[in-house]
Amino acid sequence: MDIRSQISMVFHLDKCIGCHTCSVACKNIWTDRKGTEYMWWNNVETKPGTGFPTRWEDQDKYRGGWELVDGELKLKSTSKSQTITNIFHNPNMPTMDDYYEPWAYNYKNLFDAPEADDQPTAKPVSMITGDYIDIESGPNWDDDLSGSPIYAENDLNLDVLSNEQREQLFAIERLMMFYFPRICNHCINPSCVASCPSGALYKRGEDGIVLIDQKRCRAWRSCVTACPYKKTYYNWNTGKSEKCILCFPRIETGQAPACFHSCVGRIRYLGVLLYDASKIEETAKKPDLELVDAQRDMILDPFDEDVIKEAKKNGIADSTIKAAQNSPVYKFVKEWGVALPPHVEYRTLPMLFYVPPMLPVMSAQEGGSVRSLNEEYFPDFDKARVPIKYLASMFGGGNESHLRYVLRKQSAIRAYRRALTVGDVDLLQAEKSLLAADCNPKEAEEMYKLTSLCTFEERFVIPAAHREEAIEMMKDPLEHKQEMGFGFRDEPERGM
């Protein structure tokens, strides 16, 4: 075994209220500089919808991630022979139209406008050209427009549905939506790292965070195309690529990343996973329907004595192993099996997992009350307002069994908690439903507490960084410490 540690994340989609506090927190800290105006390292999308950049899930257009060619993993976006030609013209690179042209408002006109019959207005001004523009799109342009024929109907995940299912989904009585917050997944098998000709992208050995060395970056922009989640961006002002850094300066001091810390719905969890790096290639080559199980099999039990022994041999600190044992991510992903990776078919093995939203059931109004059309403990998920195939396309690599397992367990726990608190559900029957959903009262209580009543320390289990050990490989830690806080001593070269 080649055991490594990885800072991993879980987002609970049933709790996201779409307030965008996470996006604003990240924007104010990291991307409020010239050249980063269009970047949103954290963004929240409405599903069904096209997302940001537009239709980022369309890998026929953007060519992100990996593909299997004659049994071997190959980058979709580039190769050794394509690297040079892609510098001059990369047909799969997102354009400004795919993102949006960032703008501000000419507030000065509100004070300096000459006297007139009409109220002065603050016209939108491009933050790139400085000219007045007509706003046509934005980073969250389709927010809450789940029934829109322009945005929602162009969601790529709807392609797995039949024409009849698509028509039913957009009927007034069946309209639904959920929020889908996204950051860099800090993948185990990152295609952005593999694509960079300069070797500027790297995955930190101590915690698995994927970063870009600004000194080595030479503006090839291969990473922008290669990332299937489109979470690498190009700074047109500095001539460098940039991406989410998982707020590693905060992580190293024991603080949660800004988007996690500010989350109003408390949907975010962060912790350590131990995984077997020797299985990366084998796992990434699995068929789409087997990828979720294969990725879970890579994650190791932090309580296993053999795993602990091998982890220590690999230089993993005791504090990191203890953090892995207390990790909420391990519980959601491995122990309870209710958190799934997004678009695992891209084969990057993302380390951000999602608890899928509960499917809203069909109901009917009778007199002054509303009655569910399905009175069973386990609703017929095939008759829910959103087809289960849609969620399976996003979170299961097309494998519906994973979604059915998660939704049955969530339904059973809700029935059990209702039996305990409201009393209108028979407790014995609720306990039977738990067993039928591969759960038990103890596990149900643990999931309930970590989902609803968790403390800050339970949601974010951050190990000591031990940066001194990583720095020792390059220079004297004390010398490094004295240099901190002064930025680059030599200004990074721009572009090529």
C-alpha positions as CSV (number, residue, x, y, z in Angstrom):
1,M,0.0,0.0,0.0
2,D,1.1,3.5,-0.8
3,I,-0.9,5.4,1.8
4,R,-1.4,9.2,1.5
5,S,-3.6,11.7,3.3
6,Q,-6.0,14.0,1.6
7,I,-8.0,17.0,2.8
8,S,-11.5,16.1,1.6
9,M,-14.9,17.7,1.6
10,V,-18.6,16.9,1.8
11,F,-21.4,19.2,0.7
12,H,-24.9,18.3,2.0
13,L,-27.2,19.5,-0.8
14,D,-30.4,19.1,1.2
15,K,-29.2,22.0,3.5
16,C,-28.0,24.5,0.8
17,I,-30.3,27.6,0.7
18,G,-28.6,29.2,-2.2
19,C,-27.6,32.4,-0.3
20,H,-24.2,32.7,-2.1
21,T,-22.5,33.8,1.1
22,C,-19.7,31.3,0.3
23,S,-19.2,32.8,-3.2
24,V,-19.0,36.4,-1.8
25,A,-16.6,35.4,1.0
26,C,-14.2,33.7,-1.5
27,K,-14.5,36.6,-4.0
28,N,-13.7,39.2,-1.4
29,I,-10.6,37.4,-0.2
30,W,-9.0,35.9,-3.3
31,T,-10.4,37.3,-6.6
32,D,-10.9,41.0,-6.2
33,R,-7.8,41.9,-8.2
34,K,-7.3,43.1,-11.7
35,G,-7.5,40.1,-14.1
36,T,-9.6,38.0,-11.7
37,E,-12.9,39.9,-12.1
38,Y,-14.6,37.0,-14.0
39,M,-13.2,34.3,-11.7
40,W,-15.5,32.6,-9.1
41,W,-13.5,29.9,-7.4
42,N,-16.6,29.2,-5.5
43,N,-20.0,29.4,-7.2
44,V,-23.5,28.2,-6.6
45,E,-25.6,26.9,-9.5
46,T,-29.2,26.1,-9.8
47,K,-30.0,22.7,-11.1
48,P,-31.5,22.0,-13.6
49,G,-29.4,24.6,-15.3
50,T,-26.4,25.3,-17.5
51,G,-24.0,26.4,-14.8
52,F,-20.8,28.5,-14.9
53,P,-19.2,28.6,-17.4
54,T,-22.1,27.8,-19.6
55,R,-22.6,24.1,-20.1
56,W,-19.3,23.2,-18.4
57,E,-20.4,19.6,-18.3
58,D,-20.3,19.3,-22.1
59,Q,-17.0,17.5,-22.6
60,D,-17.6,17.1,-26.3
61,K,-17.1,20.9,-26.4
62,Y,-14.5,21.5,-23.7
63,R,-12.7,18.1,-23.8
64,G,-11.9,18.0,-20.0
65,G,-10.9,15.0,-17.9
66,W,-9.7,11.6,-19.0
67,E,-10.8,9.0,-21.4
68,L,-10.0,5.3,-22.0
69,V,-8.2,4.6,-25.3
70,D,-7.4,1.0,-25.9
71,G,-7.4,0.4,-22.2
72,E,-5.1,3.3,-21.4
73,L,-5.9,6.6,-19.7
74,K,-5.5,9.6,-22.0
75,L,-6.2,13.3,-21.6
76,K,-9.1,14.4,-23.7
77,S,-7.8,17.9,-24.2
78,T,-4.2,17.5,-25.2
79,S,-1.2,15.3,-26.0
80,K,2.5,15.8,-26.5
81,S,1.9,16.5,-30.2
82,Q,-1.1,18.9,-29.6
83,T,0.6,21.0,-26.9
84,I,2.5,23.3,-29.3
85,T,-0.5,23.8,-31.7
86,N,-2.8,24.5,-28.8
87,I,-0.7,27.5,-27.7
88,F,-1.7,29.3,-30.9
89,H,-5.3,28.0,-31.1
90,N,-7.1,25.9,-28.6
91,P,-10.6,25.2,-30.0
92,N,-11.8,23.8,-26.6
93,M,-10.9,26.8,-24.5
94,P,-13.8,28.5,-22.8
95,T,-14.2,32.0,-24.1
96,M,-15.4,35.2,-22.4
97,D,-18.9,34.5,-23.7
98,D,-18.9,31.1,-21.9
99,Y,-18.1,32.9,-18.7
100,Y,-19.3,36.5,-18.8
101,E,-17.9,40.0,-19.3
102,P,-17.5,41.4,-15.8
103,W,-18.9,44.8,-15.1
104,A,-19.2,47.5,-12.5
105,Y,-21.5,50.5,-12.4
106,N,-20.7,54.1,-13.1
107,Y,-21.9,55.4,-9.7
108,K,-20.1,58.7,-10.2
109,N,-22.8,59.6,-12.7
110,L,-25.4,59.6,-9.9
111,F,-23.6,62.6,-8.3
112,D,-22.1,64.4,-11.3
113,A,-25.0,64.1,-13.9
114,P,-26.3,67.5,-15.1
115,E,-29.7,68.6,-14.1
116,A,-32.4,66.8,-16.2
117,D,-36.0,65.7,-16.2
118,D,-35.1,62.1,-15.5
119,Q,-33.4,60.4,-12.6
120,P,-29.7,59.8,-13.3
121,T,-28.7,56.1,-13.5
122,A,-25.5,54.1,-12.9
123,K,-24.9,52.5,-16.2
124,P,-23.0,49.2,-16.3
125,V,-19.3,49.5,-17.4
126,S,-17.1,46.7,-18.6
127,M,-14.3,46.0,-16.1
128,I,-12.1,44.9,-19.0
129,T,-12.5,47.6,-21.7
130,G,-14.0,50.4,-19.6
131,D,-16.9,50.9,-22.1
132,Y,-20.6,50.8,-21.4
133,I,-22.1,47.4,-22.0
134,D,-25.4,45.7,-22.3
135,I,-25.4,43.0,-19.6
136,E,-26.3,39.7,-21.2
137,S,-25.0,37.1,-18.8
138,G,-23.4,36.7,-15.4
139,P,-21.9,34.1,-13.0
140,N,-25.3,33.3,-11.6
141,W,-27.5,34.3,-14.4
142,D,-29.9,31.4,-14.3
143,D,-30.3,31.4,-10.5
144,D,-33.7,29.8,-9.5
145,L,-34.7,29.5,-13.2
146,S,-35.2,25.7,-13.0
147,G,-38.2,25.9,-15.4
148,S,-36.5,28.1,-17.9
149,P,-36.6,27.0,-21.6
150,I,-33.4,28.9,-22.1
151,Y,-31.2,27.6,-19.3
152,A,-32.8,24.6,-17.5
153,E,-33.7,22.8,-20.7
154,N,-30.1,23.0,-21.9
155,D,-28.8,21.1,-18.8
156,L,-26.6,18.4,-20.2
157,N,-27.8,15.9,-17.5
158,L,-31.3,16.0,-19.0
159,D,-29.9,14.1,-22.1
160,V,-30.3,10.8,-20.3
161,L,-34.1,11.3,-20.0
162,S,-36.7,10.4,-22.6
163,N,-38.6,13.2,-24.4
164,E,-41.7,12.3,-22.3
165,Q,-39.7,12.6,-19.0
166,R,-38.3,16.0,-20.1
167,E,-41.8,17.3,-20.9
168,Q,-43.1,16.1,-17.5
169,L,-40.2,17.7,-15.7
170,F,-41.1,21.1,-17.0
171,A,-44.8,20.9,-16.3
172,I,-45.9,23.4,-13.8
173,E,-47.0,20.9,-11.2
174,R,-43.6,19.1,-11.4
175,L,-41.2,22.0,-11.3
176,M,-38.3,21.5,-8.9
177,M,-34.8,22.8,-8.3
178,F,-31.9,22.4,-6.0
179,Y,-28.6,24.3,-5.5
180,F,-25.3,22.9,-6.5
181,P,-22.3,24.8,-4.9
182,R,-19.0,24.0,-6.6
183,I,-15.3,24.6,-5.8
184,C,-12.1,22.9,-7.0
185,N,-12.4,19.2,-6.2
186,H,-8.6,18.8,-5.4
187,C,-8.8,15.5,-7.3
188,I,-6.7,12.4,-6.7
189,N,-6.0,12.0,-10.4
190,P,-6.2,15.7,-11.5
191,S,-6.2,16.2,-15.3
192,C,-5.1,19.8,-14.9
193,V,-1.8,18.7,-13.2
194,A,-1.2,16.1,-15.9
195,S,-1.8,18.6,-18.8
196,C,0.6,21.4,-17.7
197,P,3.8,21.4,-19.9
198,S,5.6,23.6,-17.4
199,G,4.9,21.4,-14.4
200,A,3.5,24.5,-12.7
201,L,0.5,22.6,-11.2
202,Y,1.2,20.2,-8.4
203,K,-0.5,18.2,-5.7
204,R,0.9,18.8,-2.2
205,G,2.1,15.6,-0.7
206,E,1.1,16.4,2.9
207,D,-2.6,17.2,2.3
208,G,-3.4,16.7,-1.4
209,I,-4.3,20.3,-2.1
210,V,-3.8,21.1,-5.8
211,L,-1.9,24.4,-6.4
212,I,-0.3,26.4,-9.2
213,D,3.3,27.6,-8.9
214,Q,3.0,31.2,-10.1
215,K,6.7,31.4,-10.9
216,R,6.7,28.3,-13.1
217,C,3.4,29.1,-14.9
218,R,4.0,30.2,-18.5
219,A,0.4,30.8,-19.6
220,W,0.0,27.6,-21.7
221,R,-3.6,27.4,-20.3
222,S,-3.7,23.7,-20.9
223,C,-5.0,23.3,-17.3
224,V,-8.1,25.5,-18.2
225,T,-9.1,23.1,-20.9
226,A,-8.1,19.9,-19.1
227,C,-10.1,20.5,-16.0
228,P,-13.6,19.0,-16.7
229,Y,-15.1,21.1,-13.9
230,K,-13.7,24.3,-15.3
231,K,-12.2,25.4,-12.0
232,T,-8.9,26.7,-13.3
233,Y,-8.9,30.2,-14.7
234,Y,-6.6,32.5,-16.6
235,N,-5.6,35.9,-15.2
236,W,-5.3,38.1,-18.3
237,N,-3.5,40.8,-16.3
238,T,-0.6,38.7,-14.9
239,G,-0.5,36.1,-17.6
240,K,-0.8,33.3,-15.1
241,S,-3.4,30.7,-14.3
242,E,-5.1,30.7,-11.0
243,K,-7.5,28.4,-9.1
244,C,-9.1,27.6,-5.7
245,I,-6.3,27.0,-3.1
246,L,-8.7,25.6,-0.5
247,C,-7.6,28.6,1.6
248,F,-4.4,26.6,2.6
249,P,-3.0,29.5,4.6
250,R,-6.1,29.1,6.8
251,I,-5.9,25.3,6.8
252,E,-2.3,25.5,8.0
253,T,-3.4,27.5,11.0
254,G,-6.3,25.2,11.9
255,Q,-9.0,27.4,10.4
256,A,-11.7,26.3,8.0
257,P,-11.6,27.7,4.4
258,A,-13.5,31.0,4.0
259,C,-16.4,29.5,2.0
260,F,-16.8,26.7,4.7
261,H,-16.6,29.1,7.6
262,S,-19.2,31.5,6.2
263,C,-21.7,28.9,5.1
264,V,-25.1,29.9,6.4
265,G,-26.8,26.5,5.8
266,R,-23.8,24.6,7.4
267,I,-23.8,22.3,4.5
268,R,-20.0,21.9,4.4
269,Y,-17.8,19.4,6.1
270,L,-14.0,19.0,5.9
271,G,-11.8,16.3,7.1
272,V,-8.9,13.9,6.2
273,L,-9.2,10.7,4.2
274,L,-6.4,8.1,3.9
275,Y,-6.2,6.4,0.6
276,D,-4.1,3.9,-1.3
277,A,-2.3,5.8,-4.1
278,S,-1.2,2.5,-5.7
279,K,-4.8,2.0,-6.8
280,I,-5.2,5.3,-8.7
281,E,-4.6,4.0,-12.2
282,E,-6.6,0.8,-11.6
283,T,-9.5,2.7,-10.2
284,A,-9.5,5.4,-13.0
285,K,-9.8,2.6,-15.6
286,K,-12.9,1.1,-14.2
287,P,-16.2,1.2,-16.3
288,D,-18.4,4.2,-15.5
289,L,-20.9,2.2,-13.5
290,E,-18.2,0.8,-11.2
291,L,-16.2,4.0,-10.6
292,V,-18.1,5.1,-7.4
293,D,-17.5,1.8,-5.7
294,A,-13.9,1.6,-6.9
295,Q,-13.1,5.1,-5.5
296,R,-14.6,4.2,-2.2
297,D,-12.4,1.1,-2.1
298,M,-9.4,3.3,-2.3
299,I,-10.3,5.0,0.9
300,L,-8.8,3.2,3.9
301,D,-10.0,2.5,7.4
302,P,-8.0,4.9,9.7
303,F,-8.7,2.5,12.7
304,D,-7.1,-0.5,11.0
305,E,-3.8,-1.3,12.6
306,D,-2.1,-2.3,9.3
307,V,-3.2,1.0,7.7
308,I,-1.9,3.0,10.7
309,K,1.4,1.2,10.5
310,E,1.8,1.7,6.7
311,A,0.7,5.4,7.1
312,K,3.4,6.1,9.6
313,K,6.0,4.4,7.3
314,N,4.9,6.9,4.7
315,G,5.6,9.8,7.0
316,I,2.0,10.6,7.9
317,A,1.9,12.2,11.4
318,D,0.0,10.8,14.3
319,S,-2.1,14.0,14.4
320,T,-3.2,13.4,10.8
321,I,-4.1,9.8,11.5
322,K,-6.2,11.0,14.5
323,A,-7.9,13.6,12.4
324,A,-8.7,10.9,9.8
325,Q,-10.3,8.8,12.6
326,N,-12.5,11.8,13.6
327,S,-13.2,12.9,10.0
328,P,-16.9,13.7,9.2
329,V,-16.0,13.1,5.5
330,Y,-15.0,9.5,6.2
331,K,-18.4,8.9,7.9
332,F,-20.4,10.3,5.1
333,V,-18.4,8.7,2.3
334,K,-17.2,5.4,3.6
335,E,-19.0,4.5,6.8
336,W,-22.5,5.6,5.9
337,G,-22.1,5.6,2.1
338,V,-24.4,8.6,1.5
339,A,-22.0,11.0,-0.1
340,L,-21.1,10.6,-3.8
341,P,-18.5,12.2,-6.1
342,P,-19.7,14.6,-8.9
343,H,-19.3,13.3,-12.4
344,V,-17.0,10.5,-11.5
345,E,-17.1,9.5,-15.2
346,Y,-14.5,12.2,-15.8
347,R,-12.0,9.9,-14.0
348,T,-10.2,12.6,-12.0
349,L,-11.4,10.9,-8.8
350,P,-12.7,14.1,-7.1
351,M,-12.2,14.6,-3.3
352,L,-15.3,16.7,-3.0
353,F,-18.4,14.6,-2.3
354,Y,-22.1,15.5,-2.3
355,V,-25.0,14.2,-0.3
356,P,-27.8,14.2,-3.0
357,P,-31.0,16.2,-2.3
358,M,-34.1,14.3,-1.3
359,L,-36.4,13.9,-4.3
360,P,-39.6,16.0,-3.9
361,V,-42.6,13.7,-4.1
362,M,-45.8,14.4,-6.1
363,S,-48.7,15.6,-4.0
364,A,-52.3,16.7,-4.6
365,Q,-54.6,19.2,-2.9
366,E,-57.7,17.9,-1.3
367,G,-60.0,20.5,0.2
368,G,-57.8,22.6,2.5
369,S,-55.0,20.1,2.9
370,V,-52.2,18.7,0.7
371,R,-51.8,14.9,0.5
372,S,-48.8,13.0,-0.8
373,L,-49.6,10.7,-3.7
374,N,-47.3,8.1,-2.2
375,E,-48.1,7.0,1.4
376,E,-45.3,4.4,1.6
377,Y,-42.3,4.7,3.9
378,F,-40.1,4.5,0.8
379,P,-41.6,6.7,-1.9
380,D,-41.5,5.4,-5.4
381,F,-38.4,7.3,-6.6
382,D,-39.3,6.7,-10.2
383,K,-42.5,8.8,-9.6
384,A,-40.7,11.7,-7.9
385,R,-40.7,15.1,-9.5
386,V,-37.1,14.7,-10.7
387,P,-36.2,11.5,-12.5
388,I,-33.6,9.5,-10.6
389,K,-31.7,9.1,-13.8
390,Y,-31.0,12.9,-13.7
391,L,-29.3,12.6,-10.3
392,A,-27.5,9.5,-11.3
393,S,-26.0,11.3,-14.2
394,M,-24.6,13.9,-11.9
395,F,-23.5,11.8,-8.9
396,G,-23.4,8.1,-9.8
397,G,-21.7,7.9,-13.2
398,G,-25.1,6.8,-14.4
399,N,-25.4,4.1,-11.8
400,E,-28.9,4.5,-10.3
401,S,-28.3,2.0,-7.5
402,H,-26.1,4.4,-5.6
403,L,-28.8,7.1,-5.6
404,R,-31.5,4.7,-4.6
405,Y,-29.4,3.5,-1.6
406,V,-28.8,7.1,-0.5
407,L,-32.4,8.2,-0.9
408,R,-33.8,5.1,0.9
409,K,-31.5,5.7,3.9
410,Q,-32.4,9.4,4.0
411,S,-36.1,8.6,3.8
412,A,-35.8,6.0,6.6
413,I,-34.0,8.4,8.9
414,R,-36.6,11.1,8.4
415,A,-39.3,8.6,9.2
416,Y,-37.4,7.5,12.3
417,R,-36.9,11.0,13.6
418,R,-40.5,11.9,12.9
419,A,-41.6,8.9,15.0
420,L,-39.4,10.1,17.9
421,T,-40.3,13.8,17.8
422,V,-43.8,14.1,16.2
423,G,-45.2,10.7,17.1
424,D,-47.4,10.4,14.0
425,V,-45.3,7.5,12.7
426,D,-45.2,4.1,14.3
427,L,-41.8,3.7,15.9
428,L,-41.6,0.0,15.4
429,Q,-42.4,0.4,11.7
430,A,-39.8,3.2,11.4
431,E,-37.1,1.0,12.9
432,K,-38.0,-1.7,10.4
433,S,-37.6,0.9,7.6
434,L,-34.1,1.7,8.9
435,L,-33.1,-2.0,8.7
436,A,-34.6,-2.2,5.2
437,A,-32.4,0.8,4.2
438,D,-29.2,-0.8,5.6
439,C,-29.2,1.4,8.7
440,N,-29.9,1.1,12.4
441,P,-31.1,3.4,15.2
442,K,-27.5,4.2,16.4
443,E,-26.3,5.1,12.9
444,A,-29.5,7.1,12.3
445,E,-28.8,9.1,15.5
446,E,-25.2,9.8,14.5
447,M,-26.3,11.0,11.0
448,Y,-29.0,13.1,12.5
449,K,-26.6,14.8,15.0
450,L,-23.8,15.4,12.4
451,T,-26.4,16.8,9.9
452,S,-28.6,18.9,12.2
453,L,-26.9,19.5,15.5
454,C,-23.2,19.4,14.7
455,T,-20.7,21.8,16.2
456,F,-18.0,23.7,14.4
457,E,-15.3,21.3,15.6
458,E,-17.4,18.3,14.4
459,R,-17.9,19.7,10.9
460,F,-14.3,20.8,10.4
461,V,-11.6,18.3,11.6
462,I,-8.3,19.9,10.5
463,P,-5.0,18.3,11.3
464,A,-1.8,20.0,12.2
465,A,-0.1,21.0,8.9
466,H,3.5,20.0,9.8
467,R,4.7,22.4,7.1
468,E,8.2,22.3,8.6
469,E,8.6,18.7,7.4
470,A,7.6,19.5,3.8
471,I,9.8,22.6,3.7
472,E,12.8,20.6,5.0
473,M,13.0,18.9,1.6
474,M,13.7,22.3,0.0
475,K,15.4,24.6,2.5
476,D,16.0,25.4,6.1
477,P,12.5,25.8,7.9
478,L,13.8,28.7,10.0
479,E,15.1,30.5,7.0
480,H,11.7,29.9,5.3
481,K,9.9,31.3,8.3
482,Q,11.9,34.5,8.3
483,E,11.0,35.1,4.6
484,M,7.2,34.7,5.1
485,G,4.9,37.7,4.7
486,F,7.0,39.5,2.1
487,G,5.5,37.9,-1.0
488,F,7.7,37.1,-4.0
489,R,11.3,38.4,-3.6
490,D,11.5,38.3,-7.4
491,E,8.5,39.3,-9.5
492,P,7.1,36.3,-11.5
493,E,7.7,36.7,-15.2
494,R,4.5,37.4,-17.1
495,G,3.2,34.8,-19.6
496,M,5.9,33.2,-21.8
